[in-house]
């Protein structure tokens, strides 16, 4: 896919196409310093996305309190959501990665797609300002923000609420392993709650904790 075709899919005509090219450059293809990669744009895009989603949630759900809005926000800006959006836009196909990493399937990695999505948002913001970024975010996230009429509750929150409801101590999370290269980390976390343990893995410590909590809850459902 050409940059022009991707820009058309994104719905933004870049005055500086170099910004989009940088947003699609993974660290593995950016040289030793990494400054030509999409990491700085991802850093910026993460903050822009958080602001725009928070603004939208306050507008769309005027009767909800901060806690409910926060739960919605955490799901909408999570790596799985961002990766799904990035994949639907074809960012994986357009991403520049080191040749060997491409063969290893790096373009399809959840954290890589999520980072590229945030980098694209950062690039749109720098190229067209906050309104251009807002238009993109509201198009890209429209289905997801309308999908659930009730605020979602993540696995860690559900586990905590379950334990509190039973008068039990809060769960304890422990990092078991951190493996893989910097651009493809894999964390394994164990959670212990109510005398039972479960493990989960993810591309960040937070994701691994969520996976561990989900595994614990799945075991509870089977008991």
Backbone bond lengths (Angstrom), bond angles and torsions (degrees), N, CA, C in turn:
res aa  C-N    CA-C-N  psi(-1)  N-CA   C-N-CA  omega(-1)  CA-C   N-CA-C  phi
1 X - - - 1.457 - - 1.525 109.69 -
2 X 1.325 116.79 130.69 1.457 120.54 179.18 1.526 110.42 -76.18
3 X 1.332 115.40 160.71 1.461 119.06 177.62 1.522 111.03 -61.51
4 X 1.324 116.72 -37.79 1.466 120.58 -179.96 1.526 110.64 -63.83
5 X 1.332 116.09 -42.12 1.467 119.80 179.52 1.520 110.81 -66.09
6 X 1.328 116.47 -39.96 1.455 119.83 178.69 1.526 110.47 -66.83
7 X 1.328 117.27 -42.95 1.460 120.53 178.43 1.520 110.69 -58.48
8 X 1.332 116.70 -39.09 1.467 120.38 177.99 1.526 110.29 -64.55
9 X 1.334 116.42 -39.68 1.463 120.26 178.09 1.524 110.77 -66.00
10 X 1.323 116.28 -34.80 1.461 120.62 178.14 1.525 112.24 -73.37
11 X 1.351 116.51 -20.78 1.457 120.20 -179.79 1.512 113.53 80.26
12 X 1.343 116.85 23.46 1.459 120.03 179.37 1.523 109.40 -136.51
13 X 1.326 116.86 124.86 1.459 121.96 176.70 1.527 108.25 -88.47
14 X 1.308 116.75 107.76 1.459 121.02 -175.96 1.517 111.77 -73.50
15 X 1.328 115.22 127.23 1.463 119.76 170.74 1.525 109.49 -72.17
16 X 1.318 115.98 -31.83 1.465 121.82 177.43 1.529 108.70 -121.01
17 X 1.345 117.74 90.98 1.469 120.19 -178.70 1.517 113.16 -60.29
18 X 1.335 116.45 -20.43 1.453 119.67 179.28 1.523 112.66 -61.58
19 X 1.326 116.53 -28.30 1.461 119.85 177.34 1.525 111.28 -65.77
20 X 1.331 115.98 -41.61 1.461 119.25 178.01 1.519 110.38 -67.34
21 X 1.330 116.97 -39.40 1.464 120.07 178.34 1.523 110.72 -61.09
22 X 1.338 116.60 -41.64 1.458 119.59 179.04 1.528 111.06 -67.45
23 X 1.330 116.86 -37.21 1.465 120.53 179.10 1.524 111.48 -62.74
24 X 1.311 116.78 -21.40 1.460 121.83 -177.79 1.520 112.57 -104.63
25 X 1.329 117.08 14.98 1.462 121.46 -179.55 1.523 109.82 -105.98
26 X 1.308 115.54 107.90 1.470 121.14 178.50 1.524 110.09 -72.62
27 X 1.307 115.77 153.96 1.467 120.53 -177.76 1.521 112.16 -55.32
28 X 1.322 117.48 -33.67 1.465 120.74 -178.16 1.518 112.34 -62.90
29 X 1.343 117.66 -19.98 1.460 121.67 -179.08 1.521 111.93 -111.36
30 X 1.334 117.04 15.63 1.466 120.25 -171.71 1.519 114.11 -110.30
31 X 1.301 119.24 8.25 1.452 120.35 179.98 1.521 112.58 84.38
32 X 1.330 114.74 177.92 1.458 120.58 -171.84 1.525 112.97 -63.84
33 X 1.326 118.08 -41.80 1.467 120.45 -176.28 1.522 112.51 -71.59
34 X 1.311 116.77 -30.45 1.461 120.84 -178.94 1.513 114.10 78.44
35 X 1.343 117.73 -1.02 1.464 119.98 -175.73 1.527 112.59 -70.42
36 X 1.329 116.91 -18.94 1.468 119.53 177.82 1.517 111.94 -88.82
37 X 1.336 116.85 4.17 1.465 120.35 -179.02 1.519 110.36 -84.32
38 X 1.330 115.00 -177.48 1.470 120.59 -179.00 1.519 113.31 -88.32
39 X 1.328 117.52 7.51 1.466 119.63 -172.52 1.526 112.95 -65.69
40 X 1.328 118.00 -40.75 1.466 119.91 179.70 1.523 110.77 -67.86
41 X 1.332 116.74 -38.86 1.471 119.90 176.93 1.522 110.64 -67.43
42 X 1.325 116.72 -35.81 1.470 120.24 177.42 1.533 110.13 -64.23
43 X 1.335 116.48 -41.01 1.472 121.94 177.22 1.530 110.15 -58.12
44 X 1.324 115.97 -46.00 1.464 120.59 179.61 1.522 111.11 -68.93
45 X 1.335 116.71 -45.67 1.460 120.87 -177.60 1.507 113.22 -61.83
46 X 1.324 116.65 -33.70 1.464 121.21 177.27 1.528 110.48 -59.29
47 X 1.338 116.63 -43.88 1.469 120.61 -179.26 1.521 111.61 -71.67
48 X 1.326 116.97 -40.32 1.462 120.60 178.94 1.527 110.08 -63.81
49 X 1.337 116.80 -44.25 1.462 121.03 179.76 1.523 110.94 -61.17
50 X 1.336 116.75 -45.70 1.463 119.75 179.94 1.517 111.99 -58.41
51 X 1.322 116.74 -42.61 1.469 121.06 178.44 1.519 111.09 -63.32
52 X 1.335 116.95 -48.09 1.460 120.39 -174.68 1.521 112.43 -69.15
53 X 1.322 117.24 -37.68 1.463 119.30 177.23 1.522 110.26 -69.08
54 X 1.339 117.39 -42.09 1.468 120.04 177.94 1.527 110.64 -60.64
55 X 1.313 117.03 -43.69 1.469 121.86 177.54 1.529 111.01 -58.29
56 X 1.329 115.58 -44.83 1.466 121.79 -177.49 1.526 111.00 -67.01
57 X 1.331 116.48 -41.94 1.463 119.85 -179.90 1.530 111.64 -64.36
58 X 1.318 117.23 -42.02 1.464 120.71 177.83 1.525 110.64 -61.35
59 X 1.322 115.93 -37.82 1.467 121.45 178.89 1.522 111.92 -70.87
60 X 1.322 115.91 -41.75 1.477 120.19 -172.55 1.522 113.30 -81.52
61 X 1.333 117.24 -31.08 1.464 120.67 -176.38 1.526 109.87 -121.48
62 X 1.329 117.88 71.54 1.471 121.10 -174.04 1.519 114.06 -67.23
63 X 1.333 118.02 -17.10 1.461 120.39 -177.63 1.530 113.29 -96.09
64 X 1.319 117.87 -1.52 1.462 120.03 -176.77 1.521 111.58 -91.45
65 X 1.328 115.13 145.96 1.454 121.66 178.17 1.532 110.18 -83.96
66 X 1.309 114.71 172.39 1.465 121.19 -174.33 1.526 112.50 -56.88
67 X 1.347 117.56 -41.24 1.456 120.15 -177.54 1.514 112.93 -61.44
68 X 1.335 116.59 -44.03 1.463 120.81 179.37 1.521 111.09 -66.28
69 X 1.325 116.08 -41.10 1.468 119.76 178.13 1.526 110.36 -63.64
70 X 1.328 115.73 -39.05 1.461 119.64 179.19 1.512 112.59 -63.67
71 X 1.337 116.94 -38.19 1.473 119.88 178.44 1.524 110.45 -65.76
72 X 1.320 115.96 -41.48 1.472 118.58 176.71 1.534 110.56 -61.64
73 X 1.323 115.10 -45.29 1.469 119.78 -178.23 1.521 111.40 -59.35
74 X 1.333 116.75 -45.46 1.461 120.23 -176.17 1.525 111.59 -61.80
75 X 1.317 117.58 -35.23 1.468 120.50 178.25 1.526 110.84 -73.20
76 X 1.322 116.77 -43.13 1.462 120.46 -175.52 1.520 112.98 -67.68
77 X 1.338 117.63 -30.42 1.464 119.37 -178.99 1.529 111.41 -102.66
78 X 1.333 117.45 11.52 1.467 121.11 -179.24 1.522 111.15 -73.64
79 X 1.320 115.65 159.32 1.467 120.78 179.57 1.527 113.05 -58.17
80 X 1.346 120.45 -43.10 1.469 118.25 178.96 1.529 113.15 -60.04
81 X 1.337 116.84 -42.43 1.465 119.66 179.32 1.516 110.75 -64.56
82 X 1.330 116.78 -47.01 1.461 120.87 -178.69 1.529 110.98 -63.38
83 X 1.326 116.65 -39.30 1.467 119.62 179.38 1.523 111.18 -64.98
84 X 1.328 117.26 -40.38 1.462 120.50 177.83 1.529 110.91 -62.05
85 X 1.316 116.23 -42.65 1.460 119.94 179.22 1.523 110.54 -66.24
86 X 1.324 116.58 -43.92 1.459 120.03 178.23 1.520 112.46 -60.43
87 X 1.334 116.35 -41.91 1.464 120.16 178.68 1.523 111.08 -64.79
88 X 1.339 116.59 -40.56 1.469 119.63 -179.01 1.522 111.80 -66.06
89 X 1.326 116.58 -26.63 1.469 121.10 179.07 1.526 112.36 -86.41
90 X 1.315 116.95 -9.99 1.459 120.58 -179.56 1.515 114.20 83.76
91 X 1.336 117.07 22.51 1.464 119.34 -177.96 1.520 111.59 -66.03
92 X 1.326 116.90 -34.02 1.453 119.56 179.57 1.516 112.20 -59.89
93 X 1.323 116.61 -40.69 1.465 120.82 179.92 1.518 111.10 -65.69
94 X 1.333 116.38 -34.92 1.463 120.91 -174.80 1.520 113.24 -88.55
95 X 1.315 118.10 -11.25 1.454 121.79 -173.79 1.527 111.24 -68.16
96 X 1.318 116.10 134.45 1.467 122.14 175.97 1.522 108.42 -90.84
97 X 1.327 116.27 118.21 1.459 121.63 178.62 1.519 108.93 -132.12
98 X 1.311 115.98 161.91 1.452 120.41 175.50 1.528 108.89 -61.94
99 X 1.318 117.34 144.09 1.462 122.17 -169.87 1.519 113.01 -54.15
100 X 1.320 116.85 -48.74 1.464 119.56 -178.62 1.522 111.22 -64.28
101 X 1.338 116.16 -37.64 1.466 119.80 179.06 1.521 110.69 -65.55
102 X 1.330 116.28 -35.64 1.458 120.00 177.79 1.511 111.51 -64.12
103 X 1.299 115.90 -40.81 1.466 119.84 178.42 1.524 111.12 -66.35
104 X 1.333 116.32 -28.95 1.458 120.39 -179.00 1.522 112.20 -81.50
105 X 1.317 117.49 1.36 1.456 120.54 176.48 1.515 114.68 87.21
106 X 1.331 116.93 21.02 1.463 120.34 -177.13 1.522 112.10 -59.20
107 X 1.331 117.64 -35.68 1.466 120.94 -176.99 1.525 112.82 -60.51
108 X 1.319 117.09 -25.84 1.467 120.55 -177.65 1.521 113.00 -93.86
109 X 1.349 117.61 -2.59 1.464 120.44 -179.70 1.529 110.64 -64.14
110 X 1.331 115.88 138.43 1.466 120.31 -176.00 1.523 112.14 -58.87
111 X 1.333 116.63 -47.71 1.464 118.25 -176.63 1.525 111.79 -68.46
112 X 1.319 117.74 -30.79 1.462 121.53 179.16 1.530 110.15 -68.55
113 X 1.331 116.28 -45.24 1.463 119.96 177.85 1.527 111.51 -65.53
114 X 1.331 116.38 -40.21 1.458 119.99 179.22 1.521 110.80 -63.33
115 X 1.330 116.45 -44.22 1.465 119.83 178.91 1.520 111.49 -63.62
116 X 1.329 116.95 -39.52 1.463 120.32 179.25 1.526 110.91 -64.84
117 X 1.321 117.31 -37.85 1.464 120.83 178.06 1.522 110.42 -62.68
118 X 1.325 116.64 -45.45 1.462 119.76 177.59 1.526 110.96 -64.66
119 X 1.325 117.20 -38.08 1.463 120.39 178.92 1.523 111.25 -63.85
120 X 1.319 116.76 -39.53 1.470 120.59 176.97 1.529 110.55 -62.36
121 X 1.318 116.71 -41.18 1.467 120.05 177.53 1.524 110.05 -62.42
122 X 1.335 116.36 -41.93 1.457 120.02 176.30 1.516 112.27 -61.90
123 X 1.321 116.61 -39.77 1.460 120.74 179.31 1.525 111.46 -66.43
124 X 1.309 116.89 -42.98 1.466 120.62 178.28 1.526 110.18 -62.70
125 X 1.329 116.39 -41.24 1.468 120.59 179.05 1.535 110.86 -61.09
126 X 1.335 117.26 -47.51 1.464 119.93 -179.89 1.520 111.81 -65.55
127 X 1.319 116.78 -34.47 1.464 120.81 -176.42 1.527 112.33 -79.80
128 X 1.330 117.07 -39.37 1.468 119.31 -172.54 1.511 115.57 -125.24
129 X 1.327 117.56 -1.95 1.453 120.27 178.80 1.516 113.07 88.54
130 X 1.323 115.13 -178.71 1.463 120.96 -174.04 1.524 112.26 -64.21
131 X 1.304 118.68 -36.40 1.462 120.29 -178.25 1.529 111.09 -66.41
132 X 1.320 117.21 -39.35 1.469 120.04 177.08 1.525 110.30 -63.87
133 X 1.332 116.79 -42.49 1.464 120.24 177.40 1.519 110.75 -64.23
134 X 1.324 116.80 -39.20 1.465 120.69 178.99 1.535 110.76 -62.57
135 X 1.315 117.04 -43.87 1.475 119.49 179.34 1.517 110.72 -60.42
136 X 1.334 116.62 -43.44 1.466 119.39 179.79 1.526 111.21 -63.76
137 X 1.321 116.83 -48.78 1.469 120.91 -177.44 1.524 110.63 -60.25
138 X 1.314 117.64 -41.79 1.467 119.41 -177.06 1.525 111.99 -71.00
139 X 1.307 117.49 -27.53 1.468 119.32 173.20 1.526 110.57 -74.23
140 X 1.326 115.64 -48.43 1.461 120.61 -172.71 1.525 112.97 -68.57
141 X 1.337 117.03 -32.65 1.469 121.08 -174.27 1.524 113.01 -104.21
142 X 1.318 118.26 4.82 1.467 120.90 -172.77 1.529 112.76 -57.07
143 X 1.325 117.59 -48.06 1.464 120.15 -177.43 1.523 111.02 -65.60
144 X 1.319 116.45 -37.97 1.464 119.44 -176.08 1.520 112.77 -73.88
145 X 1.303 117.23 -33.95 1.455 118.19 -178.74 1.530 110.96 -74.14
146 X 1.331 115.86 -21.20 1.466 120.24 179.79 1.521 112.60 -99.15
147 X 1.330 117.31 -2.54 1.470 120.07 -170.03 1.516 113.89 -70.95
148 X 1.330 118.26 -36.18 1.463 121.01 -172.96 1.518 110.04 -121.52
149 X 1.333 118.20 114.85 1.463 120.10 -178.67 1.527 113.31 -70.14
150 X 1.330 117.17 -17.21 1.465 120.09 179.09 1.523 109.18 -113.33
151 X 1.324 117.23 147.81 1.463 119.51 -179.67 1.518 111.33 -61.51
152 X 1.340 118.90 132.60 1.469 120.78 179.30 1.519 110.96 -71.64
153 X 1.309 115.50 155.51 1.454 121.52 175.38 1.526 107.30 -123.25
154 X 1.332 117.63 120.27 1.456 119.44 -176.91 1.535 110.65 -75.81
155 X 1.327 114.90 170.69 1.466 120.27 -172.58 1.525 111.97 -62.86
156 X 1.328 117.95 -40.62 1.464 120.10 179.87 1.527 110.98 -62.87
157 X 1.326 115.75 -41.83 1.466 119.38 179.40 1.522 111.14 -66.83
158 X 1.332 116.43 -40.73 1.469 119.49 179.57 1.525 111.20 -63.91
159 X 1.339 116.31 -40.59 1.458 120.00 179.04 1.532 110.18 -64.67
160 X 1.310 116.26 -43.88 1.461 119.53 179.84 1.525 111.55 -62.65
161 X 1.336 116.19 -43.61 1.463 119.83 179.68 1.528 111.20 -63.73
162 X 1.341 116.47 -39.54 1.459 120.18 179.17 1.528 110.67 -61.91
163 X 1.327 117.28 -45.34 1.462 121.28 -178.36 1.526 111.35 -66.99
164 X 1.327 116.39 -42.66 1.458 119.53 178.74 1.530 110.78 -62.45
165 X 1.350 115.20 -38.40 1.463 119.75 178.92 1.512 112.57 -63.63
166 X 1.340 117.23 -25.90 1.460 121.59 178.74 1.531 112.20 -95.74
167 X 1.325 116.46 0.65 1.452 119.68 -179.37 1.513 113.43 72.90
168 X 1.338 116.82 27.50 1.466 121.80 -177.19 1.524 110.88 -102.86
169 X 1.330 118.09 160.14 1.473 121.05 177.53 1.523 111.29 -62.82
170 X 1.329 115.06 157.57 1.460 120.80 178.80 1.531 110.58 -68.14
171 X 1.315 117.70 155.41 1.474 120.79 -179.30 1.524 111.19 -67.64
172 X 1.315 115.39 154.68 1.458 121.70 176.21 1.530 108.46 -116.42
173 X 1.330 115.91 130.59 1.461 121.78 -179.26 1.529 109.10 -109.62
174 X 1.327 114.95 136.73 1.464 119.49 -178.67 1.526 109.46 -135.33
175 X 1.342 116.04 129.42 1.458 120.76 177.85 1.523 109.40 -72.28
176 X 1.322 116.85 122.11 1.462 122.26 -178.27 1.524 111.07 -93.92
177 X 1.331 116.42 -42.07 1.463 119.48 -176.42 1.522 109.81 -155.38
178 X 1.322 114.34 149.51 1.474 122.16 172.50 1.517 106.40 -133.72
179 X 1.312 116.31 111.28 1.461 121.10 -172.30 1.519 110.71 -125.99
180 X 1.324 115.60 171.20 1.451 121.53 173.92 1.521 112.91 87.30
181 X 1.348 116.13 165.88 1.468 121.07 178.67 1.532 110.98 -71.41
182 X 1.326 115.62 169.32 1.463 120.64 -176.84 1.525 112.52 -57.65
183 X 1.331 116.76 -36.31 1.467 118.87 -176.24 1.526 112.66 -86.21
184 X 1.338 117.44 -5.69 1.463 120.24 178.09 1.533 109.76 -142.14
185 X 1.315 118.27 59.39 1.467 120.10 -177.52 1.527 111.60 -72.42
186 X 1.311 115.44 154.94 1.463 121.52 174.39 1.522 107.68 -137.98
187 X 1.314 115.77 118.05 1.454 121.84 -179.47 1.527 109.53 -106.39
188 X 1.316 115.96 141.72 1.463 121.82 174.67 1.523 108.13 -120.98
189 X 1.323 115.41 128.43 1.455 122.32 -176.34 1.523 109.06 -125.45
190 X 1.328 115.59 142.21 1.466 121.25 174.03 1.522 108.87 -111.17
191 X 1.324 116.09 134.82 1.456 120.95 173.82 1.520 108.27 -112.51
192 X 1.327 115.37 137.30 1.465 121.64 176.21 1.520 107.51 -118.78
193 X 1.328 116.00 124.39 1.460 121.25 -178.76 1.524 108.92 -150.79
194 X 1.305 116.41 135.55 1.467 122.30 177.96 1.525 111.76 53.16
195 X 1.334 116.57 36.73 1.454 120.88 177.54 1.510 115.29 76.39
196 X 1.320 117.19 9.75 1.468 120.55 -179.54 1.517 109.54 -128.46
197 X 1.337 116.56 144.01 1.465 121.99 -177.90 1.523 110.85 -114.74
198 X 1.319 114.74 153.13 1.466 121.10 174.69 1.517 107.70 -150.49
199 X 1.309 115.92 153.18 1.465 120.76 -178.54 1.524 111.07 -122.18
200 X 1.331 114.01 154.30 1.459 120.74 176.71 1.511 109.91 -151.23
201 X 1.309 116.37 155.30 1.465 121.70 -179.35 1.524 110.42 -125.18
202 X 1.324 115.54 153.65 1.452 120.29 178.93 1.511 110.82 -166.41
203 X 1.326 115.47 172.79 1.461 120.83 -175.93 1.525 112.47 -86.34
204 X 1.333 116.69 3.43 1.455 123.17 170.76 1.519 107.24 -146.39
205 X 1.329 117.06 163.60 1.466 119.29 179.40 1.524 110.51 -63.35
206 X 1.331 115.67 -39.35 1.460 119.65 179.50 1.519 111.19 -63.22
207 X 1.339 116.59 -43.92 1.468 120.07 178.93 1.526 110.97 -63.18
208 X 1.334 116.57 -38.07 1.458 119.98 179.19 1.531 110.66 -67.31
209 X 1.323 117.27 -38.71 1.466 120.09 176.23 1.523 111.15 -62.56
210 X 1.323 116.17 -43.12 1.465 119.79 178.00 1.527 110.50 -62.01
211 X 1.328 116.90 -41.39 1.465 120.37 179.86 1.528 110.91 -65.80
212 X 1.324 116.63 -38.61 1.459 119.94 178.07 1.525 111.10 -65.51
213 X 1.328 116.39 -43.45 1.469 120.27 178.36 1.523 110.30 -62.56
214 X 1.334 116.45 -41.39 1.468 120.23 179.06 1.523 110.80 -63.69
215 X 1.340 116.59 -38.84 1.470 120.24 178.25 1.523 110.37 -65.50
216 X 1.347 117.34 -40.23 1.464 120.65 178.42 1.526 110.11 -62.74
217 X 1.327 116.96 -44.07 1.460 121.24 -179.69 1.528 111.20 -65.66
218 X 1.337 116.54 -37.26 1.464 119.62 177.95 1.522 110.22 -63.33
219 X 1.331 116.59 -39.70 1.463 119.78 176.37 1.505 112.38 -64.87
220 X 1.327 117.36 -34.47 1.468 121.95 177.36 1.512 110.37 -64.83
221 X 1.350 115.69 -40.56 1.473 119.44 -178.97 1.520 111.79 -64.57
222 X 1.346 116.10 -30.54 1.475 120.60 -177.96 1.526 112.41 -82.91
223 X 1.341 115.52 -19.18 1.467 119.21 -175.53 1.508 111.97 -68.57
